[in-house]
Amino acid sequence: MIKVCALSELDNRKPFAATVDDVDVVLVREGERVHALADLCSHAAVSLSEGEVSRKGIECWLHGSCFDLETGKPSSPPASEPVDVYAVDIRDGDVFVDVTVTTN
């Protein structure tokens, strides 16, 4: 687990781009919970952190594919492949991510 940021740096339901061990990730805070996904759309290879978060997940800004924050699975086309979801731990107000452990 590598410290990425303080929980207070994350706005609720706003994507936050980070690099962990040379892996680009997007963090999304939902209250006191944080999700970490690969910051690369499986359809168009563009950054998901530039998209928006909706009820359905994080939406790719280019073609509108939406990825579930918990599973990384696409809930809308054109993407058909999931993105990696990484282990997150919140300790003492800091957010830690382990990109060697995928949870999907």
Biopython code that builds the backbone (N, CA, C, O; Angstrom):
import numpy as np
from Bio.PDB.StructureBuilder import StructureBuilder

atoms = [
    (1, "MET", "N", (0.843, -1.192, 0.000)),
    (1, "MET", "CA", (0.000, 0.000, 0.000)),
    (1, "MET", "C", (0.882, 1.248, 0.000)),
    (1, "MET", "O", (1.836, 1.369, 0.769)),
    (2, "ILE", "N", (0.530, 2.149, -0.877)),
    (2, "ILE", "CA", (1.283, 3.400, -1.011)),
    (2, "ILE", "C", (0.343, 4.571, -0.742)),
    (2, "ILE", "O", (-0.773, 4.620, -1.259)),
    (3, "LYS", "N", (0.813, 5.511, 0.074)),
    (3, "LYS", "CA", (0.021, 6.702, 0.364)),
    (3, "LYS", "C", (-0.089, 7.541, -0.899)),
    (3, "LYS", "O", (0.911, 7.874, -1.535)),
    (4, "VAL", "N", (-1.349, 7.882, -1.254)),
    (4, "VAL", "CA", (-1.596, 8.659, -2.463)),
    (4, "VAL", "C", (-1.913, 10.109, -2.125)),
    (4, "VAL", "O", (-1.401, 11.029, -2.764)),
    (5, "CYS", "N", (-2.760, 10.311, -1.113)),
    (5, "CYS", "CA", (-3.166, 11.659, -0.750)),
    (5, "CYS", "C", (-3.887, 11.612, 0.591)),
    (5, "CYS", "O", (-4.122, 10.540, 1.149)),
    (6, "ALA", "N", (-4.230, 12.779, 1.093)),
    (6, "ALA", "CA", (-5.083, 12.862, 2.276)),
    (6, "ALA", "C", (-6.532, 12.749, 1.820)),
    (6, "ALA", "O", (-6.883, 13.232, 0.743)),
    (7, "LEU", "N", (-7.367, 12.120, 2.624)),
    (7, "LEU", "CA", (-8.785, 11.996, 2.296)),
    (7, "LEU", "C", (-9.402, 13.375, 2.074)),
    (7, "LEU", "O", (-10.286, 13.529, 1.231)),
    (8, "SER", "N", (-8.948, 14.362, 2.809)),
    (8, "SER", "CA", (-9.490, 15.722, 2.700)),
    (8, "SER", "C", (-9.191, 16.368, 1.349)),
    (8, "SER", "O", (-9.825, 17.362, 0.996)),
    (9, "GLU", "N", (-8.236, 15.824, 0.582)),
    (9, "GLU", "CA", (-7.917, 16.364, -0.745)),
    (9, "GLU", "C", (-8.933, 15.935, -1.800)),
    (9, "GLU", "O", (-8.981, 16.511, -2.888)),
    (10, "LEU", "N", (-9.739, 14.931, -1.485)),
    (10, "LEU", "CA", (-10.691, 14.401, -2.457)),
    (10, "LEU", "C", (-12.068, 15.018, -2.269)),
    (10, "LEU", "O", (-12.629, 14.987, -1.174)),
    (11, "ASP", "N", (-12.609, 15.579, -3.347)),
    (11, "ASP", "CA", (-13.976, 16.096, -3.325)),
    (11, "ASP", "C", (-14.927, 14.931, -3.588)),
    (11, "ASP", "O", (-14.618, 14.032, -4.369)),
    (12, "ASN", "N", (-16.064, 14.953, -2.942)),
    (12, "ASN", "CA", (-17.044, 13.883, -3.096)),
    (12, "ASN", "C", (-17.496, 13.751, -4.549)),
    (12, "ASN", "O", (-17.958, 14.718, -5.156)),
    (13, "ARG", "N", (-17.358, 12.541, -5.099)),
    (13, "ARG", "CA", (-17.811, 12.179, -6.443)),
    (13, "ARG", "C", (-17.145, 12.989, -7.568)),
    (13, "ARG", "O", (-17.726, 13.185, -8.636)),
    (14, "LYS", "N", (-15.914, 13.454, -7.305)),
    (14, "LYS", "CA", (-15.141, 14.147, -8.345)),
    (14, "LYS", "C", (-13.870, 13.348, -8.598)),
    (14, "LYS", "O", (-13.123, 13.080, -7.657)),
    (15, "PRO", "N", (-13.601, 12.956, -9.850)),
    (15, "PRO", "CA", (-12.411, 12.156, -10.148)),
    (15, "PRO", "C", (-11.118, 12.872, -9.762)),
    (15, "PRO", "O", (-10.989, 14.088, -9.905)),
    (16, "PHE", "N", (-10.174, 12.084, -9.271)),
    (16, "PHE", "CA", (-8.866, 12.587, -8.850)),
    (16, "PHE", "C", (-7.803, 11.680, -9.468)),
    (16, "PHE", "O", (-7.756, 10.488, -9.162)),
    (17, "ALA", "N", (-6.959, 12.225, -10.324)),
    (17, "ALA", "CA", (-5.913, 11.448, -10.999)),
    (17, "ALA", "C", (-4.669, 11.355, -10.132)),
    (17, "ALA", "O", (-4.272, 12.325, -9.486)),
    (18, "ALA", "N", (-4.057, 10.171, -10.124)),
    (18, "ALA", "CA", (-2.817, 9.957, -9.381)),
    (18, "ALA", "C", (-2.013, 8.869, -10.088)),
    (18, "ALA", "O", (-2.542, 8.106, -10.896)),
    (19, "THR", "N", (-0.735, 8.819, -9.767)),
    (19, "THR", "CA", (0.119, 7.750, -10.274)),
    (19, "THR", "C", (0.681, 7.001, -9.076)),
    (19, "THR", "O", (1.263, 7.597, -8.169)),
    (20, "VAL", "N", (0.499, 5.681, -9.087)),
    (20, "VAL", "CA", (0.963, 4.825, -7.999)),
    (20, "VAL", "C", (1.863, 3.762, -8.616)),
    (20, "VAL", "O", (1.409, 2.946, -9.417)),
    (21, "ASP", "N", (3.142, 3.773, -8.240)),
    (21, "ASP", "CA", (4.102, 2.809, -8.811)),
    (21, "ASP", "C", (4.024, 2.753, -10.336)),
    (21, "ASP", "O", (3.958, 1.668, -10.914)),
    (22, "ASP", "N", (4.031, 3.895, -10.978)),
    (22, "ASP", "CA", (3.978, 4.004, -12.439)),
    (22, "ASP", "C", (2.652, 3.560, -13.054)),
    (22, "ASP", "O", (2.565, 3.387, -14.270)),
    (23, "VAL", "N", (1.626, 3.374, -12.236)),
    (23, "VAL", "CA", (0.295, 3.010, -12.728)),
    (23, "VAL", "C", (-0.620, 4.215, -12.540)),
    (23, "VAL", "O", (-0.748, 4.736, -11.433)),
    (24, "ASP", "N", (-1.254, 4.655, -13.625)),
    (24, "ASP", "CA", (-2.197, 5.769, -13.534)),
    (24, "ASP", "C", (-3.515, 5.254, -12.972)),
    (24, "ASP", "O", (-4.090, 4.294, -13.485)),
    (25, "VAL", "N", (-3.986, 5.907, -11.910)),
    (25, "VAL", "CA", (-5.247, 5.527, -11.273)),
    (25, "VAL", "C", (-6.144, 6.753, -11.165)),
    (25, "VAL", "O", (-5.684, 7.894, -11.189)),
    (26, "VAL", "N", (-7.436, 6.480, -11.044)),
    (26, "VAL", "CA", (-8.400, 7.528, -10.757)),
    (26, "VAL", "C", (-9.071, 7.162, -9.436)),
    (26, "VAL", "O", (-9.562, 6.047, -9.260)),
    (27, "LEU", "N", (-9.081, 8.117, -8.517)),
    (27, "LEU", "CA", (-9.735, 7.928, -7.226)),
    (27, "LEU", "C", (-11.073, 8.651, -7.256)),
    (27, "LEU", "O", (-11.192, 9.752, -7.795)),
    (28, "VAL", "N", (-12.076, 8.012, -6.666)),
    (28, "VAL", "CA", (-13.388, 8.642, -6.544)),
    (28, "VAL", "C", (-13.848, 8.451, -5.107)),
    (28, "VAL", "O", (-13.967, 7.326, -4.620)),
    (29, "ARG", "N", (-14.103, 9.570, -4.438)),
    (29, "ARG", "CA", (-14.579, 9.528, -3.053)),
    (29, "ARG", "C", (-16.097, 9.522, -3.040)),
    (29, "ARG", "O", (-16.747, 10.279, -3.760)),
    (30, "GLU", "N", (-16.646, 8.652, -2.204)),
    (30, "GLU", "CA", (-18.085, 8.628, -1.924)),
    (30, "GLU", "C", (-18.227, 8.641, -0.411)),
    (30, "GLU", "O", (-18.182, 7.596, 0.239)),
    (31, "GLY", "N", (-18.399, 9.830, 0.139)),
    (31, "GLY", "CA", (-18.452, 9.961, 1.595)),
    (31, "GLY", "C", (-17.111, 9.602, 2.201)),
    (31, "GLY", "O", (-16.093, 10.216, 1.882)),
    (32, "GLU", "N", (-17.110, 8.602, 3.079)),
    (32, "GLU", "CA", (-15.868, 8.171, 3.720)),
    (32, "GLU", "C", (-15.217, 7.001, 2.990)),
    (32, "GLU", "O", (-14.226, 6.447, 3.465)),
    (33, "ARG", "N", (-15.763, 6.627, 1.850)),
    (33, "ARG", "CA", (-15.241, 5.511, 1.061)),
    (33, "ARG", "C", (-14.544, 6.043, -0.187)),
    (33, "ARG", "O", (-14.968, 7.047, -0.759)),
    (34, "VAL", "N", (-13.471, 5.366, -0.611)),
    (34, "VAL", "CA", (-12.736, 5.774, -1.800)),
    (34, "VAL", "C", (-12.559, 4.566, -2.713)),
    (34, "VAL", "O", (-12.212, 3.476, -2.259)),
    (35, "HIS", "N", (-12.801, 4.773, -3.995)),
    (35, "HIS", "CA", (-12.610, 3.741, -5.019)),
    (35, "HIS", "C", (-11.381, 4.120, -5.835)),
    (35, "HIS", "O", (-11.126, 5.301, -6.073)),
    (36, "ALA", "N", (-10.618, 3.111, -6.262)),
    (36, "ALA", "CA", (-9.452, 3.336, -7.122)),
    (36, "ALA", "C", (-9.579, 2.428, -8.338)),
    (36, "ALA", "O", (-9.689, 1.209, -8.207)),
    (37, "LEU", "N", (-9.562, 3.028, -9.514)),
    (37, "LEU", "CA", (-9.663, 2.289, -10.765)),
    (37, "LEU", "C", (-8.518, 2.688, -11.686)),
    (37, "LEU", "O", (-7.913, 3.749, -11.526)),
    (38, "ALA", "N", (-8.232, 1.819, -12.652)),
    (38, "ALA", "CA", (-7.258, 2.175, -13.675)),
    (38, "ALA", "C", (-7.771, 3.424, -14.398)),
    (38, "ALA", "O", (-8.948, 3.505, -14.749)),
    (39, "ASP", "N", (-6.895, 4.375, -14.614)),
    (39, "ASP", "CA", (-7.292, 5.642, -15.237)),
    (39, "ASP", "C", (-7.152, 5.557, -16.753)),
    (39, "ASP", "O", (-6.500, 6.391, -17.382)),
    (40, "LEU", "N", (-7.781, 4.526, -17.324)),
    (40, "LEU", "CA", (-7.695, 4.328, -18.766)),
    (40, "LEU", "C", (-8.938, 3.583, -19.239)),
    (40, "LEU", "O", (-9.166, 2.436, -18.856)),
    (41, "CYS", "N", (-9.725, 4.232, -20.059)),
    (41, "CYS", "CA", (-10.928, 3.606, -20.607)),
    (41, "CYS", "C", (-10.529, 2.366, -21.408)),
    (41, "CYS", "O", (-9.606, 2.422, -22.221)),
    (42, "SER", "N", (-11.213, 1.263, -21.182)),
    (42, "SER", "CA", (-10.885, 0.017, -21.883)),
    (42, "SER", "C", (-11.311, 0.044, -23.349)),
    (42, "SER", "O", (-10.926, -0.831, -24.124)),
    (43, "HIS", "N", (-12.096, 1.034, -23.724)),
    (43, "HIS", "CA", (-12.537, 1.142, -25.117)),
    (43, "HIS", "C", (-11.645, 2.058, -25.938)),
    (43, "HIS", "O", (-11.189, 1.684, -27.018)),
    (44, "ALA", "N", (-11.396, 3.259, -25.425)),
    (44, "ALA", "CA", (-10.727, 4.272, -26.238)),
    (44, "ALA", "C", (-9.353, 4.686, -25.723)),
    (44, "ALA", "O", (-8.709, 5.549, -26.320)),
    (45, "ALA", "N", (-8.892, 4.084, -24.624)),
    (45, "ALA", "CA", (-7.573, 4.389, -24.066)),
    (45, "ALA", "C", (-7.389, 5.878, -23.779)),
    (45, "ALA", "O", (-6.345, 6.452, -24.089)),
    (46, "VAL", "N", (-8.411, 6.499, -23.185)),
    (46, "VAL", "CA", (-8.305, 7.884, -22.726)),
    (46, "VAL", "C", (-8.519, 7.898, -21.213)),
    (46, "VAL", "O", (-9.037, 6.941, -20.637)),
    (47, "SER", "N", (-8.119, 8.982, -20.594)),
    (47, "SER", "CA", (-8.150, 9.100, -19.143)),
    (47, "SER", "C", (-9.575, 9.209, -18.591)),
    (47, "SER", "O", (-10.325, 10.114, -18.956)),
    (48, "LEU", "N", (-9.934, 8.274, -17.707)),
    (48, "LEU", "CA", (-11.255, 8.327, -17.061)),
    (48, "LEU", "C", (-11.346, 9.482, -16.061)),
    (48, "LEU", "O", (-12.440, 9.967, -15.776)),
    (49, "SER", "N", (-10.209, 9.923, -15.531)),
    (49, "SER", "CA", (-10.230, 11.002, -14.537)),
    (49, "SER", "C", (-10.700, 12.327, -15.137)),
    (49, "SER", "O", (-11.000, 13.268, -14.403)),
    (50, "GLU", "N", (-10.765, 12.404, -16.467)),
    (50, "GLU", "CA", (-11.270, 13.611, -17.116)),
    (50, "GLU", "C", (-12.781, 13.550, -17.318)),
    (50, "GLU", "O", (-13.387, 14.506, -17.803)),
    (51, "GLY", "N", (-13.390, 12.421, -16.943)),
    (51, "GLY", "CA", (-14.837, 12.251, -17.076)),
    (51, "GLY", "C", (-15.581, 12.701, -15.831)),
    (51, "GLY", "O", (-15.030, 13.369, -14.956)),
    (52, "GLU", "N", (-16.846, 12.316, -15.778)),
    (52, "GLU", "CA", (-17.693, 12.681, -14.647)),
    (52, "GLU", "C", (-18.190, 11.437, -13.938)),
    (52, "GLU", "O", (-18.239, 10.351, -14.515)),
    (53, "VAL", "N", (-18.561, 11.616, -12.667)),
    (53, "VAL", "CA", (-19.117, 10.524, -11.875)),
    (53, "VAL", "C", (-20.628, 10.694, -11.826)),
    (53, "VAL", "O", (-21.141, 11.771, -11.520)),
    (54, "SER", "N", (-21.337, 9.593, -12.140)),
    (54, "SER", "CA", (-22.799, 9.606, -12.097)),
    (54, "SER", "C", (-23.268, 8.500, -11.165)),
    (54, "SER", "O", (-22.458, 7.853, -10.501)),
    (55, "ARG", "N", (-24.568, 8.286, -11.119)),
    (55, "ARG", "CA", (-25.122, 7.200, -10.313)),
    (55, "ARG", "C", (-24.589, 5.855, -10.782)),
    (55, "ARG", "O", (-24.425, 4.938, -9.977)),
    (56, "LYS", "N", (-24.319, 5.729, -12.069)),
    (56, "LYS", "CA", (-23.887, 4.460, -12.657)),
    (56, "LYS", "C", (-22.389, 4.216, -12.519)),
    (56, "LYS", "O", (-21.941, 3.085, -12.707)),
    (57, "GLY", "N", (-21.610, 5.227, -12.201)),
    (57, "GLY", "CA", (-20.162, 5.060, -12.071)),
    (57, "GLY", "C", (-19.413, 6.227, -12.671)),
    (57, "GLY", "O", (-19.900, 7.358, -12.679)),
    (58, "ILE", "N", (-18.214, 5.940, -13.179)),
    (58, "ILE", "CA", (-17.410, 6.986, -13.808)),
    (58, "ILE", "C", (-17.556, 6.859, -15.317)),
    (58, "ILE", "O", (-17.405, 5.783, -15.894)),
    (59, "GLU", "N", (-17.852, 7.990, -15.930)),
    (59, "GLU", "CA", (-18.156, 8.011, -17.363)),
    (59, "GLU", "C", (-16.977, 8.540, -18.159)),
    (59, "GLU", "O", (-16.404, 9.579, -17.831)),
    (60, "CYS", "N", (-16.621, 7.812, -19.212)),
    (60, "CYS", "CA", (-15.564, 8.258, -20.119)),
    (60, "CYS", "C", (-16.067, 9.477, -20.889)),
    (60, "CYS", "O", (-17.174, 9.472, -21.428)),
    (61, "TRP", "N", (-15.253, 10.500, -20.932)),
    (61, "TRP", "CA", (-15.660, 11.754, -21.575)),
    (61, "TRP", "C", (-15.725, 11.644, -23.094)),
    (61, "TRP", "O", (-16.396, 12.454, -23.734)),
    (62, "LEU", "N", (-15.043, 10.658, -23.689)),
    (62, "LEU", "CA", (-14.956, 10.603, -25.147)),
    (62, "LEU", "C", (-16.179, 9.963, -25.805)),
    (62, "LEU", "O", (-16.775, 10.551, -26.707)),
    (63, "HIS", "N", (-16.553, 8.769, -25.363)),
    (63, "HIS", "CA", (-17.671, 8.060, -26.001)),
    (63, "HIS", "C", (-18.805, 7.729, -25.038)),
    (63, "HIS", "O", (-19.812, 7.160, -25.461)),
    (64, "GLY", "N", (-18.676, 8.067, -23.761)),
    (64, "GLY", "CA", (-19.772, 7.884, -22.821)),
    (64, "GLY", "C", (-19.866, 6.538, -22.134)),
    (64, "GLY", "O", (-20.846, 6.280, -21.434)),
    (65, "SER", "N", (-18.871, 5.664, -22.310)),
    (65, "SER", "CA", (-18.895, 4.400, -21.565)),
    (65, "SER", "C", (-18.828, 4.710, -20.078)),
    (65, "SER", "O", (-18.107, 5.614, -19.656)),
    (66, "CYS", "N", (-19.580, 3.959, -19.288)),
    (66, "CYS", "CA", (-19.635, 4.181, -17.848)),
    (66, "CYS", "C", (-19.147, 2.922, -17.144)),
    (66, "CYS", "O", (-19.552, 1.815, -17.499)),
    (67, "PHE", "N", (-18.274, 3.085, -16.144)),
    (67, "PHE", "CA", (-17.676, 1.957, -15.436)),
    (67, "PHE", "C", (-18.090, 1.970, -13.970)),
    (67, "PHE", "O", (-18.004, 2.998, -13.297)),
    (68, "ASP", "N", (-18.542, 0.809, -13.480)),
    (68, "ASP", "CA", (-18.944, 0.655, -12.091)),
    (68, "ASP", "C", (-17.738, 0.901, -11.181)),
    (68, "ASP", "O", (-16.650, 0.385, -11.438)),
    (69, "LEU", "N", (-17.928, 1.681, -10.128)),
    (69, "LEU", "CA", (-16.823, 2.033, -9.244)),
    (69, "LEU", "C", (-16.335, 0.848, -8.418)),
    (69, "LEU", "O", (-15.174, 0.819, -8.010)),
    (70, "GLU", "N", (-17.194, -0.120, -8.168)),
    (70, "GLU", "CA", (-16.826, -1.273, -7.341)),
    (70, "GLU", "C", (-16.222, -2.411, -8.149)),
    (70, "GLU", "O", (-15.299, -3.082, -7.688)),
    (71, "THR", "N", (-16.738, -2.629, -9.349)),
    (71, "THR", "CA", (-16.323, -3.793, -10.136)),
    (71, "THR", "C", (-15.480, -3.436, -11.350)),
    (71, "THR", "O", (-14.765, -4.290, -11.875)),
    (72, "GLY", "N", (-15.549, -2.199, -11.801)),
    (72, "GLY", "CA", (-14.844, -1.789, -13.008)),
    (72, "GLY", "C", (-15.539, -2.208, -14.290)),
    (72, "GLY", "O", (-15.066, -1.901, -15.384)),
    (73, "LYS", "N", (-16.671, -2.916, -14.162)),
    (73, "LYS", "CA", (-17.384, -3.396, -15.350)),
    (73, "LYS", "C", (-18.117, -2.250, -16.037)),
    (73, "LYS", "O", (-18.669, -1.374, -15.373)),
    (74, "PRO", "N", (-18.121, -2.257, -17.356)),
    (74, "PRO", "CA", (-18.856, -1.214, -18.080)),
    (74, "PRO", "C", (-20.361, -1.469, -17.983)),
    (74, "PRO", "O", (-20.823, -2.603, -18.102)),
    (75, "SER", "N", (-21.103, -0.400, -17.768)),
    (75, "SER", "CA", (-22.558, -0.523, -17.695)),
    (75, "SER", "C", (-23.230, 0.065, -18.924)),
    (75, "SER", "O", (-24.451, 0.012, -19.068)),
    (76, "SER", "N", (-22.412, 0.629, -19.811)),
    (76, "SER", "CA", (-22.962, 1.171, -21.053)),
    (76, "SER", "C", (-21.909, 1.075, -22.152)),
    (76, "SER", "O", (-20.711, 1.173, -21.887)),
    (77, "PRO", "N", (-22.365, 0.882, -23.380)),
    (77, "PRO", "CA", (-21.434, 0.783, -24.506)),
    (77, "PRO", "C", (-20.814, 2.148, -24.808)),
    (77, "PRO", "O", (-21.298, 3.168, -24.318)),
    (78, "PRO", "N", (-19.770, 2.173, -25.594)),
    (78, "PRO", "CA", (-19.242, 1.100, -26.421)),
    (78, "PRO", "C", (-18.243, 0.170, -25.720)),
    (78, "PRO", "O", (-17.873, -0.852, -26.297)),
    (79, "ALA", "N", (-17.795, 0.485, -24.505)),
    (79, "ALA", "CA", (-16.839, -0.391, -23.823)),
    (79, "ALA", "C", (-17.484, -1.731, -23.498)),
    (79, "ALA", "O", (-18.655, -1.796, -23.123)),
    (80, "SER", "N", (-16.702, -2.800, -23.647)),
    (80, "SER", "CA", (-17.210, -4.127, -23.302)),
    (80, "SER", "C", (-16.296, -4.839, -22.309)),
    (80, "SER", "O", (-16.664, -5.878, -21.763)),
    (81, "GLU", "N", (-15.112, -4.289, -22.074)),
    (81, "GLU", "CA", (-14.155, -4.879, -21.138)),
    (81, "GLU", "C", (-14.073, -4.022, -19.873)),
    (81, "GLU", "O", (-14.140, -2.796, -19.958)),
    (82, "PRO", "N", (-13.929, -4.649, -18.700)),
    (82, "PRO", "CA", (-13.806, -3.883, -17.458)),
    (82, "PRO", "C", (-12.438, -3.207, -17.339)),
    (82, "PRO", "O", (-11.499, -3.543, -18.060)),
    (83, "VAL", "N", (-12.349, -2.263, -16.428)),
    (83, "VAL", "CA", (-11.062, -1.669, -16.055)),
    (83, "VAL", "C", (-10.686, -2.227, -14.686)),
    (83, "VAL", "O", (-11.556, -2.636, -13.916)),
    (84, "ASP", "N", (-9.396, -2.244, -14.387)),
    (84, "ASP", "CA", (-8.947, -2.768, -13.094)),
    (84, "ASP", "C", (-9.429, -1.889, -11.950)),
    (84, "ASP", "O", (-9.496, -0.665, -12.066)),
    (85, "VAL", "N", (-9.763, -2.542, -10.846)),
    (85, "VAL", "CA", (-10.128, -1.867, -9.603)),
    (85, "VAL", "C", (-9.088, -2.290, -8.570)),
    (85, "VAL", "O", (-8.778, -3.475, -8.449)),
    (86, "TYR", "N", (-8.552, -1.331, -7.831)),
    (86, "TYR", "CA", (-7.456, -1.606, -6.905)),
    (86, "TYR", "C", (-7.893, -1.503, -5.451)),
    (86, "TYR", "O", (-8.873, -0.837, -5.116)),
    (87, "ALA", "N", (-7.136, -2.185, -4.601)),
    (87, "ALA", "CA", (-7.396, -2.168, -3.162)),
    (87, "ALA", "C", (-7.081, -0.787, -2.593)),
    (87, "ALA", "O", (-6.064, -0.178, -2.925)),
    (88, "VAL", "N", (-7.983, -0.303, -1.723)),
    (88, "VAL", "CA", (-7.833, 1.005, -1.086)),
    (88, "VAL", "C", (-7.965, 0.825, 0.421)),
    (88, "VAL", "O", (-8.790, 0.045, 0.896)),
    (89, "ASP", "N", (-7.143, 1.557, 1.163)),
    (89, "ASP", "CA", (-7.236, 1.570, 2.620)),
    (89, "ASP", "C", (-7.140, 3.019, 3.065)),
    (89, "ASP", "O", (-6.329, 3.785, 2.543)),
    (90, "ILE", "N", (-7.963, 3.390, 4.023)),
    (90, "ILE", "CA", (-7.916, 4.747, 4.574)),
    (90, "ILE", "C", (-7.444, 4.621, 6.014)),
    (90, "ILE", "O", (-8.093, 3.987, 6.846)),
    (91, "ARG", "N", (-6.285, 5.245, 6.291)),
    (91, "ARG", "CA", (-5.690, 5.173, 7.629)),
    (91, "ARG", "C", (-5.297, 6.569, 8.088)),
    (91, "ARG", "O", (-4.610, 7.302, 7.375)),
    (92, "ASP", "N", (-5.738, 6.922, 9.279)),
    (92, "ASP", "CA", (-5.366, 8.210, 9.880)),
    (92, "ASP", "C", (-5.592, 9.386, 8.941)),
    (92, "ASP", "O", (-4.800, 10.328, 8.917)),
    (93, "GLY", "N", (-6.683, 9.329, 8.162)),
    (93, "GLY", "CA", (-7.027, 10.422, 7.267)),
    (93, "GLY", "C", (-6.285, 10.423, 5.945)),
    (93, "GLY", "O", (-6.412, 11.368, 5.166)),
    (94, "ASP", "N", (-5.504, 9.372, 5.677)),
    (94, "ASP", "CA", (-4.769, 9.275, 4.426)),
    (94, "ASP", "C", (-5.301, 8.113, 3.586)),
    (94, "ASP", "O", (-5.788, 7.116, 4.120)),
    (95, "VAL", "N", (-5.200, 8.259, 2.262)),
    (95, "VAL", "CA", (-5.669, 7.242, 1.329)),
    (95, "VAL", "C", (-4.473, 6.475, 0.786)),
    (95, "VAL", "O", (-3.538, 7.060, 0.242)),
    (96, "PHE", "N", (-4.517, 5.152, 0.944)),
    (96, "PHE", "CA", (-3.474, 4.261, 0.448)),
    (96, "PHE", "C", (-4.059, 3.355, -0.638)),
    (96, "PHE", "O", (-5.194, 2.890, -0.533)),
    (97, "VAL", "N", (-3.266, 3.116, -1.675)),
    (97, "VAL", "CA", (-3.720, 2.266, -2.786)),
    (97, "VAL", "C", (-2.638, 1.222, -3.058)),
    (97, "VAL", "O", (-1.442, 1.504, -2.992)),
    (98, "ASP", "N", (-3.099, 0.005, -3.368)),
    (98, "ASP", "CA", (-2.190, -1.079, -3.732)),
    (98, "ASP", "C", (-2.528, -1.506, -5.161)),
    (98, "ASP", "O", (-3.546, -2.160, -5.390)),
    (99, "VAL", "N", (-1.678, -1.140, -6.117)),
    (99, "VAL", "CA", (-1.949, -1.459, -7.515)),
    (99, "VAL", "C", (-1.536, -2.887, -7.863)),
    (99, "VAL", "O", (-1.730, -3.328, -8.996)),
    (100, "THR", "N", (-0.969, -3.611, -6.901)),
    (100, "THR", "CA", (-0.634, -5.016, -7.140)),
    (100, "THR", "C", (-1.803, -5.924, -6.815)),
    (100, "THR", "O", (-1.764, -7.117, -7.113)),
    (101, "VAL", "N", (-2.853, -5.366, -6.203)),
    (101, "VAL", "CA", (-4.032, -6.145, -5.823)),
    (101, "VAL", "C", (-5.252, -5.576, -6.533)),
    (101, "VAL", "O", (-5.680, -4.458, -6.244)),
    (102, "THR", "N", (-5.806, -6.340, -7.456)),
    (102, "THR", "CA", (-7.058, -5.921, -8.108)),
    (102, "THR", "C", (-8.200, -6.626, -7.396)),
    (102, "THR", "O", (-8.070, -7.775, -6.973)),
    (103, "THR", "N", (-9.315, -5.929, -7.270)),
    (103, "THR", "CA", (-10.455, -6.482, -6.525)),
    (103, "THR", "C", (-11.572, -6.924, -7.458)),
    (103, "THR", "O", (-12.672, -7.231, -7.000)),
    (104, "ASN", "N", (-11.309, -6.960, -8.745)),
    (104, "ASN", "CA", (-12.350, -7.386, -9.689)),
    (104, "ASN", "C", (-11.942, -8.620, -10.445)),
    (104, "ASN", "O", (-12.702, -9.112, -11.279)),
]
sb = StructureBuilder()
sb.init_structure("model")
sb.init_model(0)
sb.init_chain("A")
sb.init_seg("    ")
for serial, (resi, resn, name, xyz) in enumerate(atoms, 1):
    if name == "N":
        sb.init_residue(resn, " ", resi, " ")
    sb.init_atom(name, np.array(xyz, "f"), 0.0, 1.0, " ", f" {name:<3s}", serial, name[0])
structure = sb.get_structure()
